[in-house]
Structure formats: C-alpha cells, structure tokens
Amino acid sequence: GNLMGLSSSKFSGIASGKVLDVSSRKTGDKETIILTTSHGKASRSARPGSRVLTAGLKKQAKKGLAQIDKVVDAGFYRQDLLTLAKAKYAKVKASFRKKKVVVKSRRASA
C-alpha cells in the first residue's frame, strides 16, 4: 500500500490509517491495474485479512482516471495523493506495452 515506494509516513500504508496504491497484477497472460484502499470501517483495521480493499481499474485512460477521481476526489479520500495516483496509473498502463519484435530477413541485402 505504498504509492511511491518511499519510506515516508505520507506514502506508507502501514504508518498511515488510509492506504492508497495503484499497482499491476498479472494472472496468466492477463494484466490488470489494481487500486488498493483501506476499508471504510475503523474496526477492520484490526483484521489484517480485511484491512485493505482492492478494485480493478479500467485500462481506457479516460475511464480509469475517472475511477480514481471518483474514489479519491469525490470520496474525499487522500486528496493529497490524487495527482501522484494519476501519474502512477499512467506509468503502470505504459508498462503493459510490449516491444514489437522486428524480424530481419537474411536473404534481402539492403
């Protein structure tokens, strides 16, 4: 639950009461973008298994960013990390792109 991967109380999900993280998960060949948040009920913070909630984000940029806006901005949840969460979404989305394999012909001499 650490958005930036830095050892800071601002970004840490362990030190702070509210977790916010955007990450990727690979299941077989399928890659998904995951938004991790804390559970709304305070009593769940004592239960490690149900402390954090994960939700999938759309890969279409417009819809995915709208989902982050809805959770963070409209839900008044860690608004200080909104721009960082959007930037991380863009980085995770870019990491899914694969390089195209260029096959060069040995017969053609150019």
C-alpha positions, 0 to 999 in steps of 0.5 A, spaced: 500 500 500 505 504 498 504 509 492 511 511 491 515 506 494 518 511 499 519 510 506 515 516 508 509 516 513 505 520 507 506 514 502 506 508 507 500 504 508 502 501 514 504 508 518 498 511 515 490 509 517 488 510 509 492 506 504 492 508 497 496 504 491 495 503 484 499 497 482 499 491 476 497 484 477 498 479 472 494 472 472 496 468 466 497 472 460 492 477 463 494 484 466 490 488 470 491 495 474 489 494 481 487 500 486 488 498 493 484 502 499 483 501 506 476 499 508 471 504 510 470 501 517 475 503 523 474 496 526 477 492 520 483 495 521 484 490 526 483 484 521 489 484 517 485 479 512 480 485 511 484 491 512 485 493 505 480 493 499 482 492 492 478 494 485 480 493 478 481 499 474 479 500 467 485 500 462 481 506 457 485 512 460 479 516 460 475 511 464 480 509 469 482 516 471 475 517 472 475 511 477 480 514 481 477 521 481 471 518 483 474 514 489 479 519 491 476 526 489 469 525 490 470 520 496 474 525 499 479 520 500 487 522 500 486 528 496 493 529 497 495 523 493 490 524 487 495 527 482 501 522 484 495 516 483 494 519 476 501 519 474 502 512 477 496 509 473 499 512 467 506 509 468 503 502 470 498 502 463 505 504 459 508 498 462 503 493 459 506 495 452 510 490 449 516 491 444 514 489 437 519 484 435 522 486 428 524 480 424 530 481 419 530 477 413 537 474 411 536 473 404 534 481 402 541 485 402 539 492 403 
